[in-house]
Amino acid sequence: MNQTTGIILAAGKGTRMNSSKAKVLHALAGKTMVKHVLDAVSLAGVTRQIVVIGHQGEDVKRALGQEYIYALQEEQLGTGHAVMQTREFWDNKFGTLLVLCGDTPLITSETVEKLIKEHRDNNAVCSVLTAQVPRPKGYGRIIRDNRGHVIAIIEEKDATEEQQKIEEINTGCYCFNQEYLKDALAQLNPANAQGEYYLTDVISYYQQQDLPVMGVTLKDYRELQGINNRLQLAEAEQLLRHRINNDLMLKGVTMVSPQNTFIDTNVKIGSDTVILPNTYLKGDITIGSNCEIGPETSISDSDVGDDVVINNSVVKESTIGNNCLIGPFSYLRPGTKLADNVKIGDFVEIKKSDIGPGSKIPHLTYVGDTQIGKKVNVGAGTITCNYDGKDKWRTILRDGCFIGSNTNLVAPVIVGENAIIGAGSTITKDVPAESLAVARGKQKNISGWATKNNEETKKDKKKEE
């Protein structure tokens, strides 16, 4: 069986990023650049992947997890040297080795599939992914013979004036016949100014052995745009977000201003949902159909049902049912769960609470560590006092209860079914079902106090004059 193994080169430091973090761990559209590459390879059907790590290798391993094989390149001595470190993990003599760079996050699974397929269909010992780049600068040029085979890759500094006019460049991505690559790697030597082992020198070795090397041309050269600094990172992210937005719009999502809509890779949105400007959808998100999200809204790692409106609000690690209305200026913190037909109004903060179907928290309220039943109304200015300075405590509001404005619910406390809390109350004890609870100071009216006070004020002012 001709098994394909992916080798992802991720050992470099990335000095020009001017960062304490390994280059391949810099993120765009919610995912590290190396994870973008690994996911493209997985989607192309390559399940066995080797990641070559070096600089901050342990950080890379922690970020990616245990599903990959890791090969350590202690010294970064070139791409050929990096591939050499993976030889102990080759387990199929006649397999295919796919080599990609970990700093090319725009590569697609379709491109990976095409490279592997054409490599196998042509029975090549090596296939090089190339691209036509207008006015290329700094890239190695592809030299082909009259049969279309690649016979050399010439670095720009070594190219003649005529060769520098060639617009077909090397992307740094390859497919190799494993059996032949082992022999070719053994022939590499660091006889160059950098003292490194170049994978491109393998091409020259194959040419000397009269072995066919194919060139597979990429449709859009921007897919293999490498990232060496923050400017290139921003450019790549812009291209990726443009791709994400276009894909969603073609699937039935409306974006009023795509250039001002920022959606991560792992976001799924149903048809006929409208995304308004300055909306940020980050992390793992599912949004249903017929929703309206935004403007000025940020959602991260949450599930949103159908027919939901979220306006000028922040939502984090929450679950929102169907036909909910949220905002403006609501804050749903981690652990919030809204059932269907819930209203969360302006300046409401919810934390680690379950809100039952049909319940309403219209405005100016904090609800934390609370279980709210169905058709509960929470009045303006209500606070669940869930923290005593040491521990968090739960509040339970049963079905149908009504909480008057400016109520303090001092947890732990339970308000029974259909109970009513009078406005301005501080509730410290459980309220039985069907009861009215009022906990506030008795009002006292002092007749004539205002008139007397005003006369005394006037006298004091005359004395001062």
C-alpha positions in Angstrom: 0.0 0.0 0.0 1.3 3.4 -1.0 0.7 5.3 2.2 1.3 9.1 2.4 3.0 10.6 5.4 3.0 14.4 5.8 6.2 16.1 7.1 5.6 19.6 8.4 8.7 21.8 8.9 8.1 23.8 12.0 11.5 24.1 13.7 12.5 27.7 12.7 12.8 30.6 15.2 11.4 33.3 12.9 13.7 36.1 14.0 12.0 38.7 12.0 8.8 38.2 13.9 10.5 39.9 16.8 8.7 37.7 19.2 9.3 35.5 22.2 6.9 33.0 20.6 7.8 30.4 18.0 6.9 31.7 14.5 4.5 28.8 13.6 2.5 29.5 16.8 1.4 32.9 15.7 -2.3 32.8 14.9 -4.5 34.1 12.1 -8.3 33.7 12.0 -8.3 31.9 15.3 -5.7 29.2 14.6 -1.9 29.0 14.6 -0.3 29.0 11.2 1.1 25.5 11.6 -2.4 24.2 12.6 -3.8 25.6 9.4 -1.2 23.6 7.5 -1.9 20.4 9.5 -5.6 20.7 9.0 -5.3 21.2 5.2 -3.2 18.0 5.1 -5.7 16.1 7.2 -8.6 17.3 5.0 -6.6 16.0 2.0 -6.7 12.5 3.5 -3.2 12.4 5.0 -3.8 11.2 8.6 -0.2 10.3 9.5 1.8 13.5 10.1 5.2 14.3 11.4 6.0 17.7 12.8 9.7 18.7 12.8 10.2 20.9 15.8 13.3 22.8 17.1 13.0 26.3 18.5 10.6 26.2 21.4 9.7 22.7 20.4 8.0 21.9 23.7 5.7 24.9 23.2 4.8 23.7 19.8 4.0 20.2 21.1 1.8 21.6 23.9 -0.1 23.8 21.4 -0.7 21.0 18.9 -1.3 18.0 21.3 -0.5 14.3 21.1 -2.2 13.4 17.8 1.1 14.1 15.8 4.5 12.5 15.6 7.3 14.9 16.6 10.9 14.8 15.2 13.4 17.1 16.9 15.9 19.2 14.8 18.2 20.4 17.5 20.2 22.6 15.2 18.5 24.3 12.3 20.8 23.2 9.4 18.5 23.6 6.5 15.4 22.0 5.0 17.3 18.8 3.9 18.6 18.4 7.4 15.1 18.8 8.9 13.7 16.0 6.7 16.7 13.8 7.7 15.4 14.0 11.3 12.2 12.2 10.3 13.7 9.1 8.8 13.2 6.9 11.9 9.5 7.4 11.5 9.2 6.3 7.9 7.3 3.0 8.1 6.5 2.1 4.5 9.4 1.6 2.0 7.2 2.4 -1.0 5.2 5.2 0.6 4.8 8.9 -0.4 6.3 11.7 1.7 4.6 15.0 1.5 6.8 17.9 2.7 5.3 21.3 3.6 6.4 24.4 5.4 4.7 25.2 8.7 4.5 28.9 7.9 2.3 28.7 4.9 -1.2 28.8 6.5 -3.1 29.7 3.3 -2.5 26.3 1.6 -5.8 24.5 0.9 -6.6 20.8 1.1 -7.5 20.9 -2.6 -3.9 21.9 -3.5 -2.5 19.2 -1.3 -4.7 16.6 -2.9 -3.7 17.8 -6.4 0.0 17.6 -5.6 -0.3 14.0 -4.2 -2.5 12.9 -7.1 -0.3 14.2 -9.9 2.8 12.8 -8.2 1.3 9.4 -8.2 -0.4 9.5 -11.6 3.0 10.4 -13.2 4.9 7.8 -11.2 7.4 10.6 -10.3 10.3 10.2 -7.8 9.7 13.8 -6.8 7.0 16.4 -7.5 7.6 20.1 -6.8 4.7 22.5 -6.2 5.4 25.6 -8.2 3.6 28.9 -8.8 3.6 31.6 -11.4 4.4 34.8 -9.6 4.4 38.2 -11.4 7.7 39.9 -10.8 9.1 37.4 -8.4 11.8 38.5 -6.0 13.8 36.4 -3.6 12.4 33.1 -4.8 14.2 30.1 -6.3 13.4 29.8 -10.0 12.1 26.5 -11.6 14.2 25.3 -14.6 12.4 22.7 -16.8 13.6 20.7 -19.8 11.7 20.3 -23.1 9.6 17.5 -21.6 8.4 19.7 -18.9 10.3 17.9 -16.2 12.0 20.0 -13.4 15.7 19.7 -13.8 16.9 22.4 -11.3 15.8 25.0 -8.8 18.1 28.1 -9.0 18.2 30.5 -6.1 17.8 34.1 -7.2 21.3 35.1 -6.1 22.8 32.3 -8.3 20.5 32.9 -11.3 21.6 34.5 -14.5 19.9 37.6 -15.8 17.8 35.4 -18.2 16.9 33.0 -15.4 15.8 35.8 -13.2 13.1 36.6 -15.8 11.5 33.2 -15.1 8.2 33.7 -13.2 7.7 30.1 -12.1 9.0 29.7 -8.6 9.6 27.0 -6.0 7.0 27.1 -3.2 9.0 24.8 -0.9 6.3 22.0 -1.0 7.2 18.6 -2.3 6.0 15.0 -2.8 8.8 12.3 -2.7 8.9 8.6 -3.4 10.2 7.5 0.0 12.5 4.8 -1.4 14.3 7.2 -3.7 14.5 10.1 -1.1 16.5 8.0 1.4 19.3 7.6 -1.2 19.1 11.3 -2.2 19.3 12.6 1.4 22.5 10.5 1.9 24.1 12.5 -1.0 23.4 16.0 0.5 26.3 18.0 1.8 26.5 21.5 3.4 29.0 22.8 0.8 27.5 26.3 0.7 27.9 29.7 2.4 25.3 28.9 5.1 26.7 25.4 5.8 23.2 24.0 5.5 21.6 20.9 3.8 19.2 22.1 1.1 16.3 19.9 0.1 16.5 21.6 -3.3 19.8 19.9 -3.9 17.9 16.6 -4.1 16.5 17.8 -7.5 20.0 18.0 -8.9 20.8 14.5 -7.6 17.7 13.1 -9.4 18.7 14.9 -12.6 22.1 13.3 -12.5 20.4 9.9 -12.0 18.0 10.7 -14.9 15.0 10.3 -12.6 11.8 12.2 -13.4 10.9 15.3 -11.3 7.4 16.8 -11.9 6.4 20.4 -11.5 2.8 20.8 -10.3 1.7 24.4 -10.8 -0.5 26.1 -8.2 -3.5 28.1 -9.4 -3.2 31.0 -7.0 0.4 31.7 -5.8 -0.9 33.5 -2.7 -1.7 30.1 -1.2 1.9 29.5 -0.5 2.7 33.0 0.8 5.2 32.4 3.5 5.2 34.5 6.7 8.4 36.0 8.1 7.2 39.2 9.8 4.1 40.8 11.3 3.3 42.7 8.0 3.1 39.4 6.1 1.1 37.8 9.0 -1.5 40.7 8.6 -1.6 40.3 4.8 -2.1 36.5 5.1 -4.9 37.0 7.7 -6.7 39.5 5.5 -6.6 37.0 2.6 -7.8 34.2 4.8 -10.7 36.2 6.2 -11.6 37.2 2.7 -11.7 33.5 1.8 -13.8 32.6 4.9 -16.3 35.4 4.3 -16.7 34.6 0.6 -17.4 31.0 1.4 -20.0 31.8 3.9 -21.8 34.3 1.6 -21.9 31.8 -1.2 -23.6 29.4 1.3 -26.4 31.9 2.1 -25.1 34.2 4.8 -25.6 38.0 4.3 -22.7 40.3 5.3 -23.6 44.0 5.1 -19.9 44.9 5.2 -17.6 41.9 4.6 -14.5 44.0 4.9 -15.6 45.0 8.5 -16.6 41.5 9.5 -14.1 39.2 11.2 -14.8 35.5 11.3 -12.5 32.7 12.4 -11.9 29.4 10.6 -14.0 27.2 12.8 -17.3 29.2 12.6 -20.4 27.7 11.1 -23.4 29.9 10.2 -26.8 28.9 8.8 -28.5 30.4 5.8 -30.3 33.7 5.8 -28.4 34.9 8.8 -27.3 38.5 8.6 -24.0 39.7 10.0 -23.8 43.4 10.6 -20.5 45.5 10.6 -17.8 45.3 13.2 -18.8 41.8 14.3 -16.1 39.4 15.6 -16.8 35.7 15.6 -13.9 33.9 17.3 -13.1 30.3 18.1 -15.5 27.4 17.7 -18.9 28.8 17.0 -22.2 27.5 15.5 -24.9 30.1 14.6 -28.3 28.9 13.2 -30.4 30.3 10.4 -32.4 33.6 10.2 -30.3 35.3 12.9 -29.2 38.9 13.0 -25.8 39.4 14.6 -24.3 42.8 15.3 -23.4 45.5 14.8 -20.5 45.9 17.2 -20.8 42.4 18.6 -18.2 39.8 19.7 -19.0 36.1 20.1 -16.5 33.5 21.1 -16.7 29.7 21.5 -20.5 29.6 21.7 -23.6 27.9 20.1 -26.4 30.1 18.9 -29.8 28.8 17.7 -32.2 29.9 15.0 -34.0 33.3 14.8 -31.7 34.9 17.3 -30.9 38.7 17.5 -27.7 39.8 19.2 -27.1 43.5 19.1 -24.0 45.4 20.4 -23.1 42.6 22.9 -20.4 40.3 24.1 -20.9 36.5 24.3 -18.3 34.1 25.6 -18.6 30.3 26.0 -22.4 30.3 26.1 -25.3 28.4 24.6 -28.3 30.4 23.2 -31.6 28.7 22.2 -33.9 29.7 19.4 -35.8 33.0 19.1 -33.8 34.8 21.7 -33.3 38.6 21.8 -30.0 39.8 23.3 -28.8 43.4 23.8 -27.9 46.0 23.2 -25.0 46.1 25.6 -25.4 42.7 27.1 -22.6 40.6 28.4 -23.0 36.8 28.5 -20.0 35.3 30.3 -18.8 31.7 30.3 -21.3 29.1 31.4 -24.5 31.0 30.4 -27.3 28.9 28.9 -30.4 30.4 27.5 -33.4 28.3 26.6 -35.8 29.3 23.7 -37.6 32.7 23.6 -35.4 34.4 26.3 -34.9 38.1 26.3 -31.7 39.6 27.7 -31.8 43.4 27.5 -29.5 46.3 27.8 -26.7 46.4 30.4 -27.4 42.9 31.6 -24.6 40.6 32.7 -25.1 36.9 33.0 -22.5 34.4 34.4 -22.7 30.6 34.8 -26.5 30.6 34.8 -29.3 28.7 33.2 -32.2 30.9 32.0 -35.5 29.0 31.3 -37.8 29.3 28.3 -39.7 32.5 27.9 -37.9 34.3 30.8 -37.0 38.0 30.6 -34.1 40.0 32.1 -34.7 43.3 30.4 -32.1 45.7 31.8 -29.5 46.9 34.3 -29.1 43.5 36.0 -26.4 41.1 37.2 -27.3 37.4 37.3 -24.5 35.0 38.5 -24.6 31.3 39.5 -28.4 31.2 39.1 -31.0 28.7 37.9 -34.0 30.5 36.4 -37.2 28.6 35.5 -39.6 29.4 32.7 -41.5 32.7 32.2 -39.7 34.5 35.0 -39.5 38.3 34.9 -36.4 39.9 36.5 -36.9 43.6 37.1 -34.4 46.4 36.4 -31.5 46.8 38.8 -31.7 43.3 40.2 -28.5 41.7 41.6 -27.8 38.1 42.6 -25.4 38.5 45.5 -23.6 35.2 44.8 -20.2 35.9 46.4 -19.6 36.2 50.1 -15.9 37.1 49.8 -14.8 33.4 49.9 -17.3 31.1 48.2 -19.9 31.3 45.4 -23.5 30.5 46.1 -26.5 29.7 43.9 -29.8 31.5 43.5 -32.9 29.6 42.2 -35.9 31.3 40.8 -38.7 28.9 40.1 -41.2 29.0 37.2 -43.4 32.1 36.8 -41.9 34.2 39.7 -41.7 38.0 39.4 -38.7 39.9 40.7 -39.3 43.6 41.4 -36.9 46.3 40.4 -33.8 47.0 42.5 -34.0 43.6 44.3 -30.9 42.1 46.0 -31.1 38.3 46.1 -28.5 37.2 48.7 -27.5 33.6 47.8 -28.1 30.9 48.7 -31.7 31.6 48.2 -34.8 30.0 46.5 -37.8 32.0 45.2 -40.7 29.6 44.7 -43.1 29.2 41.8 -45.2 32.3 41.0 -43.8 34.2 44.0 -43.5 38.0 43.8 -40.7 40.1 45.2 -41.6 43.7 46.0 -39.3 46.3 44.4 -36.4 47.5 46.5 -36.2 44.3 48.6 -33.2 42.6 49.9 -34.0 38.9 50.1 -32.0 36.8 52.5 -34.4 33.9 53.1 -36.3 31.5 50.8 -39.6 32.7 49.5 -42.4 30.1 49.3 -44.4 29.6 46.2 -47.4 31.9 45.5 -46.1 34.4 48.1 -45.3 38.1 48.2 -42.0 39.0 49.8 -41.2 42.6 50.8 -38.0 43.3 52.6 -37.3 47.0 52.9 -37.4 49.7 55.5 -40.8 51.2 56.4 -41.6 54.5 54.7 -42.0 57.5 57.0 -43.4 60.9 55.8 -42.5 64.0 57.9 -45.1 66.7 57.2 -43.7 70.2 56.5 -40.0 69.1 56.6 -39.1 70.5 53.2 -40.6 74.0 53.9 -38.9 74.2 57.3 -35.6 73.0 55.8 -35.7 75.6 53.0 -36.4 78.5 55.5 -33.4 77.4 57.6 -31.2 77.3 54.5 -32.2 80.9 53.5 -31.3 82.1 57.0 -27.9 80.5 56.8 -27.1 82.1 53.5 -28.0 85.6 54.8 -25.6 85.1 57.8 -22.8 84.2 55.3 -23.5 87.5 53.4 
